[in-house]
Amino acid sequence: MNYLQTSIRIFIFICFVLQSNRLFSTDLIVAPGGTGGSYATLGAAIAAASAGDRIIVYPQPNNAAYSETALTITKSLQILSANEGAFYTIDAPSITITPATANATITIIGMKLLTGGIATGAASPAGARTNINLMNDSIKVGAVSITHDNYNLTAAANYIDNGVTFKYGKLLGNAISSIVTVNNDASTNNVGDTTLIIGNRINFYTSVNTGGINWNSTSQFFNFQNNFIIASYPSSNTNVGIIVNTSRAGNAATNLILNNTICKITYSLYGAMSVALNATASVDVLNNLVIAPLYAYGIGLGTGNANAHYNYCTSFSGFTNDGTNVSPTNTTLNTTTGAITNPLSNAINGGTPDSAYADIDLTRNDAGCYGGSYTQDNFFPITANDWARVILVTAPRRVMVNSTINVQAIGFDK
């Protein structure tokens, strides 16, 4: 142990989602009734703010909502809860983000939005991407729709009722009702980066054979890890867990579908996973768990180069099973959390024996969304009073003696 401690050099890089330079910004206060020189509505504070300002919103008594008209944000702003761990409630028909300049940063933390959704109104101006950061928010009935080019979405620890559509960024530990869709981005920034969809709970209800996660982008590579995807439409032969319709060309990075759980109880899924890549692209499909009757296919891999091992599903197609992919499984689940409820499940310690994928207790990987270093235990519950400052930590899976360990943390400090 002492040899390792003296032979490994550790470099830690903390990447804050937001800049924390406060020299040229102002705090604007929103409080009930606009008392003490504060603003009575969020809309009034947004109109009065300058780029780079913070808007601090105090919750109303009994969680009453601030009644707002449609809100439009055109400049860099932080909109933050005044009380750590407590939502401020907004009743607005919509929130539209349409930045006037490139490289804007809009951050919304602690908002409970009762009616509308959060959407972009146009492509961000040419130049560096505009950053949209949504953390610890509750979008009660609306969607997050970042459907235009040149945005970087970071959404972490949110409740989102009506699904998420975006083109580039990170979805980390969200509870999402309805589907997640990633579309192609025509902007030239960050081409070839990897879009992360990690640690989410996606419960979708639709009669259409769409996926819980739908990937349609050739702009970036993809990384789907430790998501719990449950289809809840009460009919057989419908729904697919994950659909990849295309991908970025080339092998500059490997796409990942790792430690996800796909579930439908009682009724059958049309299919669990359909993956069709560009012919020159690669994907690792490892340690995934499917708990559902299946109609058309289980895990089906089409074009591209696939590395598929230690998946638990009742059928496989498009690749040669080397014997590590298991059918059937004796696993039962908690259908709210995705946790394995059967202690004798063959998925427990049933993922790859490669120590690089070990669980956080250093035992062999458990197939499904609670296995490996990005276990859902890292992201849930998201109702704690003390909201997380760090939302994702990445480190190398293998550490070599006399090498440098690069650890990156993504977080927020107001």
C-alpha positions as a LaTeX table, in Angstrom:
\begin{tabular}{lrrr}
\hline
Residue & $x$ (\AA) & $y$ (\AA) & $z$ (\AA) \\
\hline
Met1 & 0.00 & 0.00 & 0.00 \\
Asn2 & 2.80 & 2.45 & 0.83 \\
Tyr3 & 4.40 & 1.69 & $-2.53$ \\
Leu4 & 1.23 & 2.63 & $-4.35$ \\
Gln5 & 0.76 & 5.76 & $-2.31$ \\
Thr6 & 4.25 & 7.01 & $-3.13$ \\
Ser7 & 4.22 & 5.93 & $-6.76$ \\
Ile8 & 0.96 & 7.40 & $-8.02$ \\
Arg9 & 0.74 & 11.11 & $-8.69$ \\
Ile10 & $-2.79$ & 12.48 & $-8.39$ \\
Phe11 & $-3.98$ & 15.50 & $-10.34$ \\
Ile12 & $-7.44$ & 16.73 & $-9.45$ \\
Phe13 & $-9.21$ & 19.20 & $-11.72$ \\
Ile14 & $-12.45$ & 20.71 & $-10.49$ \\
Cys15 & $-14.56$ & 22.10 & $-13.32$ \\
Phe16 & $-17.29$ & 24.38 & $-12.02$ \\
Val17 & $-20.42$ & 24.46 & $-14.13$ \\
Leu18 & $-20.47$ & 28.19 & $-13.59$ \\
Gln19 & $-17.95$ & 30.95 & $-13.28$ \\
Ser20 & $-17.82$ & 32.29 & $-9.73$ \\
Asn21 & $-16.26$ & 35.68 & $-10.44$ \\
Arg22 & $-18.53$ & 38.06 & $-8.58$ \\
Leu23 & $-16.60$ & 41.33 & $-9.14$ \\
Phe24 & $-18.94$ & 42.90 & $-11.67$ \\
Ser25 & $-22.31$ & 41.35 & $-10.85$ \\
Thr26 & $-25.27$ & 42.32 & $-8.71$ \\
Asp27 & $-27.64$ & 40.30 & $-6.57$ \\
Leu28 & $-31.32$ & 41.02 & $-7.23$ \\
Ile29 & $-33.85$ & 39.75 & $-4.69$ \\
Val30 & $-37.32$ & 38.38 & $-5.39$ \\
Ala31 & $-39.47$ & 38.20 & $-2.25$ \\
Pro32 & $-43.19$ & 38.00 & $-1.44$ \\
Gly33 & $-44.87$ & 41.32 & $-2.15$ \\
Gly34 & $-41.59$ & 42.94 & $-3.23$ \\
Thr35 & $-40.86$ & 44.00 & 0.34 \\
Gly36 & $-37.74$ & 45.92 & 1.31 \\
Gly37 & $-36.89$ & 47.03 & $-2.21$ \\
Ser38 & $-37.02$ & 43.50 & $-3.64$ \\
Tyr39 & $-38.88$ & 42.47 & $-6.79$ \\
Ala40 & $-42.37$ & 41.03 & $-6.50$ \\
Thr41 & $-41.98$ & 38.72 & $-9.53$ \\
Leu42 & $-39.20$ & 36.85 & $-11.24$ \\
Gly43 & $-40.16$ & 38.49 & $-14.54$ \\
Ala44 & $-39.52$ & 41.95 & $-13.10$ \\
Ala45 & $-36.12$ & 40.88 & $-11.79$ \\
Ile46 & $-35.12$ & 39.35 & $-15.14$ \\
Ala47 & $-36.07$ & 42.57 & $-16.93$ \\
Ala48 & $-34.01$ & 44.67 & $-14.49$ \\
Ala49 & $-30.94$ & 42.40 & $-14.42$ \\
Ser50 & $-27.75$ & 42.84 & $-16.40$ \\
Ala51 & $-25.72$ & 40.01 & $-17.87$ \\
Gly52 & $-23.84$ & 38.16 & $-15.12$ \\
Asp53 & $-26.24$ & 39.09 & $-12.30$ \\
Arg54 & $-27.70$ & 36.68 & $-9.77$ \\
Ile55 & $-31.39$ & 36.61 & $-8.94$ \\
Ile56 & $-32.07$ & 35.22 & $-5.46$ \\
Val57 & $-35.66$ & 34.03 & $-5.03$ \\
Tyr58 & $-37.23$ & 33.56 & $-1.59$ \\
Pro59 & $-39.94$ & 30.90 & $-1.35$ \\
Gln60 & $-43.39$ & 32.24 & $-0.53$ \\
Pro61 & $-45.22$ & 31.10 & 2.62 \\
Asn62 & $-46.87$ & 27.68 & 2.26 \\
Asn63 & $-44.99$ & 27.19 & $-1.03$ \\
Ala64 & $-47.33$ & 29.57 & $-2.84$ \\
Ala65 & $-46.37$ & 30.36 & $-6.41$ \\
Tyr66 & $-45.17$ & 33.61 & $-7.92$ \\
Ser67 & $-47.69$ & 34.32 & $-10.69$ \\
Glu68 & $-45.76$ & 35.15 & $-13.85$ \\
Thr69 & $-46.38$ & 35.88 & $-17.50$ \\
Ala70 & $-44.29$ & 34.02 & $-20.09$ \\
Leu71 & $-40.60$ & 34.55 & $-19.25$ \\
Thr72 & $-37.81$ & 35.15 & $-21.77$ \\
Ile73 & $-34.11$ & 35.05 & $-20.84$ \\
Thr74 & $-31.68$ & 36.71 & $-23.24$ \\
Lys75 & $-28.57$ & 37.18 & $-21.05$ \\
Ser76 & $-26.31$ & 35.33 & $-18.63$ \\
Leu77 & $-28.12$ & 34.95 & $-15.30$ \\
Gln78 & $-28.16$ & 32.78 & $-12.21$ \\
Ile79 & $-31.64$ & 32.23 & $-10.75$ \\
Leu80 & $-31.19$ & 30.61 & $-7.35$ \\
Ser81 & $-33.24$ & 29.61 & $-4.33$ \\
Ala82 & $-32.52$ & 31.79 & $-1.32$ \\
Asn83 & $-33.03$ & 28.79 & 0.98 \\
Glu84 & $-30.71$ & 25.84 & 0.48 \\
Gly85 & $-32.70$ & 22.71 & $-0.24$ \\
Ala86 & $-36.05$ & 24.51 & $-0.62$ \\
Phe87 & $-37.92$ & 25.13 & $-3.87$ \\
Tyr88 & $-39.27$ & 28.51 & $-4.88$ \\
Thr89 & $-42.46$ & 28.05 & $-6.90$ \\
Ile90 & $-43.15$ & 29.77 & $-10.21$ \\
Asp91 & $-46.41$ & 29.67 & $-12.17$ \\
Ala92 & $-45.46$ & 30.75 & $-15.71$ \\
Pro93 & $-46.82$ & 29.49 & $-19.03$ \\
Ser94 & $-43.28$ & 29.11 & $-20.43$ \\
Ile95 & $-39.62$ & 29.96 & $-19.96$ \\
Thr96 & $-37.83$ & 30.65 & $-23.25$ \\
Ile97 & $-34.06$ & 31.03 & $-23.54$ \\
Thr98 & $-32.90$ & 33.09 & $-26.52$ \\
Pro99 & $-29.45$ & 34.55 & $-25.81$ \\
Ala100 & $-28.42$ & 37.76 & $-27.53$ \\
Thr101 & $-24.71$ & 36.82 & $-27.56$ \\
Ala102 & $-22.68$ & 33.62 & $-27.78$ \\
Asn103 & $-21.19$ & 31.97 & $-24.69$ \\
Ala104 & $-24.00$ & 33.01 & $-22.35$ \\
Thr105 & $-24.60$ & 30.99 & $-19.18$ \\
Ile106 & $-28.10$ & 30.59 & $-17.75$ \\
Thr107 & $-28.36$ & 28.68 & $-14.47$ \\
Ile108 & $-31.62$ & 27.82 & $-12.71$ \\
Ile109 & $-31.44$ & 26.09 & $-9.32$ \\
Gly110 & $-34.27$ & 25.25 & $-6.93$ \\
Met111 & $-37.19$ & 26.24 & $-9.17$ \\
Lys112 & $-40.51$ & 24.43 & $-9.03$ \\
Leu113 & $-42.23$ & 25.32 & $-12.31$ \\
Leu114 & $-45.93$ & 24.50 & $-12.06$ \\
Thr115 & $-47.19$ & 24.94 & $-15.61$ \\
Gly116 & $-44.88$ & 25.52 & $-18.57$ \\
Gly117 & $-41.58$ & 24.06 & $-19.66$ \\
Ile118 & $-38.10$ & 25.37 & $-20.39$ \\
Ala119 & $-37.20$ & 25.73 & $-24.08$ \\
Thr120 & $-34.89$ & 27.52 & $-26.48$ \\
Gly121 & $-36.37$ & 30.01 & $-28.93$ \\
Ala122 & $-33.59$ & 30.07 & $-31.53$ \\
Ala123 & $-30.06$ & 28.85 & $-32.14$ \\
Ser124 & $-27.46$ & 30.43 & $-29.90$ \\
Pro125 & $-25.37$ & 33.00 & $-31.82$ \\
Ala126 & $-22.24$ & 31.72 & $-33.54$ \\
Gly127 & $-19.23$ & 31.37 & $-31.26$ \\
Ala128 & $-18.82$ & 29.43 & $-28.03$ \\
Arg129 & $-21.87$ & 27.45 & $-26.95$ \\
Thr130 & $-24.45$ & 28.93 & $-24.60$ \\
Asn131 & $-24.59$ & 26.93 & $-21.38$ \\
Ile132 & $-27.93$ & 26.04 & $-19.81$ \\
Asn133 & $-27.61$ & 24.59 & $-16.31$ \\
Leu134 & $-30.66$ & 23.13 & $-14.58$ \\
Met135 & $-30.06$ & 21.68 & $-11.13$ \\
Asn136 & $-32.45$ & 20.61 & $-8.38$ \\
Asp137 & $-35.47$ & 21.90 & $-10.27$ \\
Ser138 & $-38.97$ & 20.45 & $-10.57$ \\
Ile139 & $-40.67$ & 20.85 & $-13.95$ \\
Lys140 & $-44.13$ & 19.71 & $-12.90$ \\
Val141 & $-45.97$ & 19.39 & $-16.23$ \\
Gly142 & $-43.69$ & 20.76 & $-18.94$ \\
Ala143 & $-40.68$ & 19.52 & $-20.90$ \\
Val144 & $-37.09$ & 20.61 & $-21.25$ \\
Ser145 & $-36.74$ & 21.29 & $-24.99$ \\
Ile146 & $-33.31$ & 22.49 & $-26.07$ \\
Thr147 & $-34.06$ & 21.89 & $-29.73$ \\
His148 & $-31.76$ & 24.45 & $-31.35$ \\
Asp149 & $-28.04$ & 24.40 & $-32.19$ \\
Asn150 & $-25.06$ & 25.64 & $-30.20$ \\
Tyr151 & $-26.25$ & 24.92 & $-26.64$ \\
Asn152 & $-24.66$ & 22.87 & $-23.89$ \\
Leu153 & $-27.29$ & 21.51 & $-21.49$ \\
Thr154 & $-26.32$ & 20.31 & $-18.03$ \\
Ala155 & $-29.36$ & 18.92 & $-16.20$ \\
Ala156 & $-28.71$ & 17.27 & $-12.84$ \\
Ala157 & $-30.97$ & 16.09 & $-10.01$ \\
Asn158 & $-34.19$ & 17.45 & $-11.52$ \\
Tyr159 & $-37.77$ & 16.20 & $-11.65$ \\
Ile160 & $-38.89$ & 16.63 & $-15.28$ \\
Asp161 & $-42.44$ & 15.59 & $-16.08$ \\
Asn162 & $-42.71$ & 15.72 & $-19.87$ \\
Gly163 & $-39.38$ & 14.51 & $-21.17$ \\
Val164 & $-36.13$ & 16.03 & $-22.40$ \\
Thr165 & $-35.03$ & 16.87 & $-25.94$ \\
Phe166 & $-31.54$ & 18.25 & $-26.48$ \\
Lys167 & $-28.51$ & 18.07 & $-28.76$ \\
Tyr168 & $-25.40$ & 18.19 & $-26.58$ \\
Gly169 & $-24.54$ & 18.06 & $-22.90$ \\
Lys170 & $-25.20$ & 15.98 & $-19.81$ \\
Leu171 & $-28.24$ & 14.42 & $-18.12$ \\
Leu172 & $-27.16$ & 13.29 & $-14.65$ \\
Gly173 & $-29.37$ & 11.70 & $-12.01$ \\
Asn174 & $-32.73$ & 13.11 & $-13.08$ \\
Ala175 & $-36.20$ & 11.63 & $-12.52$ \\
Ile176 & $-37.78$ & 11.98 & $-15.96$ \\
Ser177 & $-41.31$ & 11.15 & $-17.05$ \\
Ser178 & $-41.60$ & 10.60 & $-20.81$ \\
Ile179 & $-38.80$ & 10.07 & $-23.29$ \\
Val180 & $-35.28$ & 11.45 & $-23.75$ \\
Thr181 & $-34.33$ & 12.38 & $-27.31$ \\
Val182 & $-30.93$ & 13.56 & $-28.59$ \\
Asn183 & $-30.88$ & 15.09 & $-32.07$ \\
Asn184 & $-28.11$ & 16.20 & $-34.42$ \\
Asp185 & $-26.39$ & 19.54 & $-33.77$ \\
Ala186 & $-25.17$ & 21.46 & $-36.81$ \\
Ser187 & $-22.89$ & 23.80 & $-34.85$ \\
Thr188 & $-19.11$ & 23.38 & $-35.14$ \\
Asn189 & $-18.34$ & 23.59 & $-31.41$ \\
Asn190 & $-17.38$ & 20.46 & $-29.44$ \\
Val191 & $-17.78$ & 18.19 & $-32.44$ \\
Gly192 & $-16.61$ & 14.73 & $-31.46$ \\
Asp193 & $-17.17$ & 15.18 & $-27.71$ \\
Thr194 & $-19.32$ & 12.72 & $-25.78$ \\
Thr195 & $-22.87$ & 13.42 & $-24.60$ \\
Leu196 & $-23.55$ & 11.85 & $-21.19$ \\
Ile197 & $-26.85$ & 10.30 & $-20.06$ \\
Ile198 & $-25.97$ & 8.82 & $-16.67$ \\
Gly199 & $-27.83$ & 7.74 & $-13.55$ \\
Asn200 & $-31.34$ & 8.80 & $-14.62$ \\
Arg201 & $-34.72$ & 7.23 & $-13.89$ \\
Ile202 & $-36.79$ & 7.40 & $-17.07$ \\
Asn203 & $-40.42$ & 6.29 & $-16.78$ \\
Phe204 & $-42.16$ & 6.73 & $-20.13$ \\
Tyr205 & $-45.77$ & 6.15 & $-21.16$ \\
Thr206 & $-46.57$ & 6.02 & $-24.86$ \\
Ser207 & $-48.33$ & 3.71 & $-27.31$ \\
Val208 & $-45.63$ & 4.31 & $-29.94$ \\
Asn209 & $-42.61$ & 2.05 & $-30.35$ \\
Thr210 & $-40.19$ & 4.78 & $-29.47$ \\
Gly211 & $-37.39$ & 4.37 & $-26.96$ \\
Gly212 & $-36.99$ & 5.63 & $-23.44$ \\
Ile213 & $-33.70$ & 6.97 & $-24.81$ \\
Asn214 & $-33.67$ & 7.91 & $-28.52$ \\
Trp215 & $-30.33$ & 8.80 & $-30.12$ \\
Asn216 & $-30.40$ & 10.52 & $-33.52$ \\
Ser217 & $-27.13$ & 12.44 & $-33.49$ \\
Thr218 & $-24.03$ & 12.21 & $-35.69$ \\
Ser219 & $-22.44$ & 15.18 & $-33.90$ \\
Gln220 & $-21.02$ & 13.54 & $-30.77$ \\
Phe221 & $-20.38$ & 10.12 & $-29.27$ \\
Phe222 & $-22.76$ & 8.80 & $-26.61$ \\
Asn223 & $-22.38$ & 7.42 & $-23.10$ \\
Phe224 & $-25.46$ & 5.79 & $-21.51$ \\
Gln225 & $-24.66$ & 4.47 & $-18.04$ \\
Asn226 & $-26.67$ & 3.32 & $-15.02$ \\
Asn227 & $-30.05$ & 4.50 & $-16.24$ \\
Phe228 & $-33.25$ & 2.82 & $-15.03$ \\
Ile229 & $-35.67$ & 2.84 & $-17.98$ \\
Ile230 & $-39.20$ & 1.60 & $-17.36$ \\
Ala231 & $-41.97$ & 1.50 & $-19.96$ \\
Ser232 & $-45.38$ & 1.86 & $-18.33$ \\
Tyr233 & $-47.85$ & 1.80 & $-21.23$ \\
Pro234 & $-50.41$ & $-0.95$ & $-20.40$ \\
Ser235 & $-50.28$ & $-2.86$ & $-23.66$ \\
Ser236 & $-48.15$ & $-5.64$ & $-25.08$ \\
Asn237 & $-45.77$ & $-5.42$ & $-28.05$ \\
Thr238 & $-45.08$ & $-1.71$ & $-27.52$ \\
Asn239 & $-42.09$ & 0.41 & $-26.51$ \\
Val240 & $-38.32$ & $-0.01$ & $-26.72$ \\
Gly241 & $-35.83$ & 0.70 & $-23.95$ \\
Ile242 & $-32.98$ & 2.27 & $-25.95$ \\
Ile243 & $-32.92$ & 3.14 & $-29.65$ \\
Val244 & $-29.77$ & 4.30 & $-31.43$ \\
Asn245 & $-30.67$ & 5.24 & $-35.01$ \\
Thr246 & $-27.26$ & 6.52 & $-36.11$ \\
Ser247 & $-23.97$ & 7.67 & $-34.64$ \\
Arg248 & $-20.90$ & 9.77 & $-35.18$ \\
Ala249 & $-18.54$ & 8.14 & $-37.64$ \\
Gly250 & $-15.10$ & 6.86 & $-36.69$ \\
Asn251 & $-13.31$ & 5.41 & $-33.70$ \\
Ala252 & $-11.96$ & 8.55 & $-32.04$ \\
Ala253 & $-14.05$ & 7.43 & $-29.05$ \\
Thr254 & $-16.09$ & 4.35 & $-28.20$ \\
Asn255 & $-19.80$ & 4.71 & $-27.54$ \\
Leu256 & $-20.95$ & 3.16 & $-24.26$ \\
Ile257 & $-24.17$ & 1.42 & $-23.17$ \\
Leu258 & $-23.18$ & 0.25 & $-19.71$ \\
Asn259 & $-25.04$ & $-0.98$ & $-16.61$ \\
Asn260 & $-28.52$ & 0.12 & $-17.65$ \\
Thr261 & $-31.72$ & $-1.58$ & $-16.46$ \\
Ile262 & $-34.68$ & $-1.80$ & $-18.88$ \\
Cys263 & $-38.01$ & $-2.90$ & $-17.47$ \\
Lys264 & $-41.65$ & $-3.46$ & $-18.34$ \\
Ile265 & $-43.83$ & $-5.40$ & $-15.95$ \\
Thr266 & $-46.70$ & $-7.70$ & $-17.05$ \\
Tyr267 & $-46.94$ & $-6.43$ & $-20.65$ \\
Ser268 & $-44.29$ & $-7.16$ & $-23.27$ \\
Leu269 & $-41.80$ & $-4.74$ & $-24.77$ \\
Tyr270 & $-41.52$ & $-4.59$ & $-28.54$ \\
Gly271 & $-37.78$ & $-4.66$ & $-27.99$ \\
Ala272 & $-35.25$ & $-3.90$ & $-25.30$ \\
Met273 & $-32.38$ & $-2.27$ & $-27.20$ \\
Ser274 & $-31.88$ & $-1.46$ & $-30.90$ \\
Val275 & $-28.45$ & $-0.12$ & $-31.81$ \\
Ala276 & $-27.46$ & 0.84 & $-35.39$ \\
Leu277 & $-24.19$ & 2.78 & $-35.66$ \\
Asn278 & $-22.25$ & 4.32 & $-38.48$ \\
Ala279 & $-20.31$ & 1.47 & $-40.09$ \\
Thr280 & $-16.98$ & 2.84 & $-38.82$ \\
Ala281 & $-18.13$ & 3.46 & $-35.22$ \\
Ser282 & $-17.80$ & 1.24 & $-32.16$ \\
Val283 & $-19.94$ & 0.55 & $-29.11$ \\
Asp284 & $-19.38$ & $-1.32$ & $-25.85$ \\
Val285 & $-22.62$ & $-2.92$ & $-24.58$ \\
Leu286 & $-21.82$ & $-4.29$ & $-21.14$ \\
Asn287 & $-23.57$ & $-5.32$ & $-17.91$ \\
Asn288 & $-27.10$ & $-4.35$ & $-18.97$ \\
Leu289 & $-30.16$ & $-5.96$ & $-17.39$ \\
Val290 & $-33.52$ & $-6.44$ & $-19.14$ \\
Ile291 & $-36.55$ & $-7.43$ & $-17.04$ \\
Ala292 & $-39.50$ & $-7.67$ & $-19.44$ \\
Pro293 & $-41.34$ & $-10.08$ & $-21.72$ \\
Leu294 & $-40.11$ & $-9.39$ & $-25.27$ \\
Tyr295 & $-42.03$ & $-9.42$ & $-28.56$ \\
Ala296 & $-39.70$ & $-8.72$ & $-31.49$ \\
Tyr297 & $-36.16$ & $-8.69$ & $-30.12$ \\
Gly298 & $-34.07$ & $-8.30$ & $-26.98$ \\
Ile299 & $-30.69$ & $-6.67$ & $-27.51$ \\
Gly300 & $-30.30$ & $-6.15$ & $-31.26$ \\
Leu301 & $-27.08$ & $-4.71$ & $-32.69$ \\
Gly302 & $-26.94$ & $-3.62$ & $-36.32$ \\
Thr303 & $-24.22$ & $-1.84$ & $-38.26$ \\
Gly304 & $-20.98$ & $-0.80$ & $-36.58$ \\
Asn305 & $-18.50$ & $-2.61$ & $-34.38$ \\
Ala306 & $-20.05$ & $-4.01$ & $-31.21$ \\
Asn307 & $-18.45$ & $-5.39$ & $-28.10$ \\
Ala308 & $-21.32$ & $-7.02$ & $-26.15$ \\
His309 & $-20.69$ & $-8.96$ & $-22.95$ \\
Tyr310 & $-22.37$ & $-9.81$ & $-19.63$ \\
Asn311 & $-25.81$ & $-8.59$ & $-20.64$ \\
Tyr312 & $-28.92$ & $-10.24$ & $-19.12$ \\
Cys313 & $-31.77$ & $-10.59$ & $-21.58$ \\
Thr314 & $-33.89$ & $-13.34$ & $-23.12$ \\
Ser315 & $-32.68$ & $-12.86$ & $-26.72$ \\
Phe316 & $-29.72$ & $-11.43$ & $-28.63$ \\
Ser317 & $-29.24$ & $-10.64$ & $-32.30$ \\
Gly318 & $-26.73$ & $-8.99$ & $-34.61$ \\
Phe319 & $-23.69$ & $-10.32$ & $-32.76$ \\
Thr320 & $-22.18$ & $-13.63$ & $-31.74$ \\
Asn321 & $-22.77$ & $-14.38$ & $-28.09$ \\
Asp322 & $-19.47$ & $-15.50$ & $-26.61$ \\
Gly323 & $-21.29$ & $-17.16$ & $-23.72$ \\
Thr324 & $-21.07$ & $-14.23$ & $-21.32$ \\
Asn325 & $-24.48$ & $-12.81$ & $-22.29$ \\
Val326 & $-27.07$ & $-14.58$ & $-20.15$ \\
Ser327 & $-30.60$ & $-15.74$ & $-20.88$ \\
Pro328 & $-32.70$ & $-15.98$ & $-18.82$ \\
Thr329 & $-32.28$ & $-14.09$ & $-15.54$ \\
Asn330 & $-34.02$ & $-14.87$ & $-12.26$ \\
Thr331 & $-34.00$ & $-11.21$ & $-11.21$ \\
Thr332 & $-36.89$ & $-9.31$ & $-9.64$ \\
Leu333 & $-36.91$ & $-5.54$ & $-9.27$ \\
Asn334 & $-38.29$ & $-2.69$ & $-7.23$ \\
Thr335 & $-40.11$ & $-1.04$ & $-10.14$ \\
Thr336 & $-39.83$ & 2.41 & $-8.57$ \\
Thr337 & $-36.07$ & 2.46 & $-8.03$ \\
Gly338 & $-34.77$ & $-0.31$ & $-10.28$ \\
Ala339 & $-33.02$ & $-1.99$ & $-7.36$ \\
Ile340 & $-32.71$ & $-5.79$ & $-7.43$ \\
Thr341 & $-34.97$ & $-7.30$ & $-4.77$ \\
Asn342 & $-33.97$ & $-10.95$ & $-5.13$ \\
Pro343 & $-30.72$ & $-11.61$ & $-3.19$ \\
Leu344 & $-30.15$ & $-14.77$ & $-5.25$ \\
Ser345 & $-30.33$ & $-12.91$ & $-8.59$ \\
Asn346 & $-27.74$ & $-14.13$ & $-11.09$ \\
Ala347 & $-27.20$ & $-10.47$ & $-12.06$ \\
Ile348 & $-25.61$ & $-9.77$ & $-8.64$ \\
Asn349 & $-21.86$ & $-10.07$ & $-9.16$ \\
Gly350 & $-22.85$ & $-11.11$ & $-12.68$ \\
Gly351 & $-21.33$ & $-8.27$ & $-14.69$ \\
Thr352 & $-17.87$ & $-8.33$ & $-16.17$ \\
Pro353 & $-15.21$ & $-9.64$ & $-13.75$ \\
Asp354 & $-12.81$ & $-6.96$ & $-15.00$ \\
Ser355 & $-11.89$ & $-5.00$ & $-11.86$ \\
Ala356 & $-12.08$ & $-1.75$ & $-13.80$ \\
Tyr357 & $-15.87$ & $-2.10$ & $-13.68$ \\
Ala358 & $-16.12$ & $-3.13$ & $-10.02$ \\
Asp359 & $-18.91$ & $-1.90$ & $-7.77$ \\
Ile360 & $-18.11$ & 0.86 & $-5.32$ \\
Asp361 & $-17.67$ & $-1.75$ & $-2.56$ \\
Leu362 & $-14.96$ & $-3.29$ & $-4.80$ \\
Thr363 & $-16.93$ & $-6.48$ & $-5.44$ \\
Arg364 & $-17.59$ & $-7.74$ & $-8.96$ \\
Asn365 & $-19.89$ & $-5.62$ & $-11.08$ \\
Asp366 & $-23.64$ & $-6.13$ & $-10.59$ \\
Ala367 & $-25.43$ & $-6.05$ & $-13.93$ \\
Gly368 & $-28.01$ & $-3.27$ & $-14.11$ \\
Cys369 & $-28.26$ & 0.32 & $-12.94$ \\
Tyr370 & $-26.83$ & $-0.24$ & $-9.44$ \\
Gly371 & $-23.57$ & $-1.76$ & $-10.66$ \\
Gly372 & $-20.22$ & $-0.09$ & $-11.20$ \\
Ser373 & $-18.90$ & 3.29 & $-10.15$ \\
Tyr374 & $-21.92$ & 5.26 & $-11.41$ \\
Thr375 & $-24.46$ & 3.29 & $-9.37$ \\
Gln376 & $-27.81$ & 5.00 & $-8.89$ \\
Asp377 & $-26.96$ & 5.20 & $-5.18$ \\
Asn378 & $-24.72$ & 8.12 & $-6.18$ \\
Phe379 & $-27.65$ & 10.13 & $-7.56$ \\
Phe380 & $-30.74$ & 9.21 & $-5.56$ \\
Pro381 & $-32.61$ & 10.28 & $-3.55$ \\
Ile382 & $-32.68$ & 13.83 & $-4.91$ \\
Thr383 & $-35.01$ & 15.22 & $-2.23$ \\
Ala384 & $-32.34$ & 15.82 & 0.43 \\
Asn385 & $-32.30$ & 19.25 & 2.07 \\
Asp386 & $-28.61$ & 19.73 & 1.30 \\
Trp387 & $-28.31$ & 19.77 & $-2.49$ \\
Ala388 & $-25.14$ & 18.35 & $-3.99$ \\
Arg389 & $-22.30$ & 20.75 & $-4.83$ \\
Val390 & $-20.55$ & 18.20 & $-7.06$ \\
Ile391 & $-22.73$ & 16.47 & $-9.64$ \\
Leu392 & $-20.26$ & 14.16 & $-11.39$ \\
Val393 & $-16.74$ & 12.85 & $-10.77$ \\
Thr394 & $-14.79$ & 11.09 & $-13.50$ \\
Ala395 & $-11.57$ & 9.13 & $-12.99$ \\
Pro396 & $-9.67$ & 6.51 & $-14.99$ \\
Arg397 & $-10.91$ & 2.92 & $-14.69$ \\
Arg398 & $-7.35$ & 1.62 & $-14.53$ \\
Val399 & $-4.50$ & 3.03 & $-12.48$ \\
Met400 & $-0.92$ & 2.14 & $-13.34$ \\
Val401 & 1.99 & 2.40 & $-10.91$ \\
Asn402 & 4.13 & 5.49 & $-11.56$ \\
Ser403 & 1.33 & 7.08 & $-13.55$ \\
Thr404 & $-0.75$ & 10.22 & $-12.98$ \\
Ile405 & $-4.39$ & 9.93 & $-11.98$ \\
Asn406 & $-6.53$ & 12.64 & $-13.55$ \\
Val407 & $-9.76$ & 13.18 & $-11.62$ \\
Gln408 & $-12.34$ & 15.65 & $-12.88$ \\
Ala409 & $-15.27$ & 16.93 & $-10.84$ \\
Ile410 & $-18.19$ & 18.92 & $-12.26$ \\
Gly411 & $-20.11$ & 21.06 & $-9.82$ \\
Phe412 & $-21.53$ & 24.41 & $-8.82$ \\
Asp413 & $-20.63$ & 26.98 & $-6.20$ \\
Lys414 & $-22.74$ & 30.08 & $-5.89$ \\
\hline
\end{tabular}
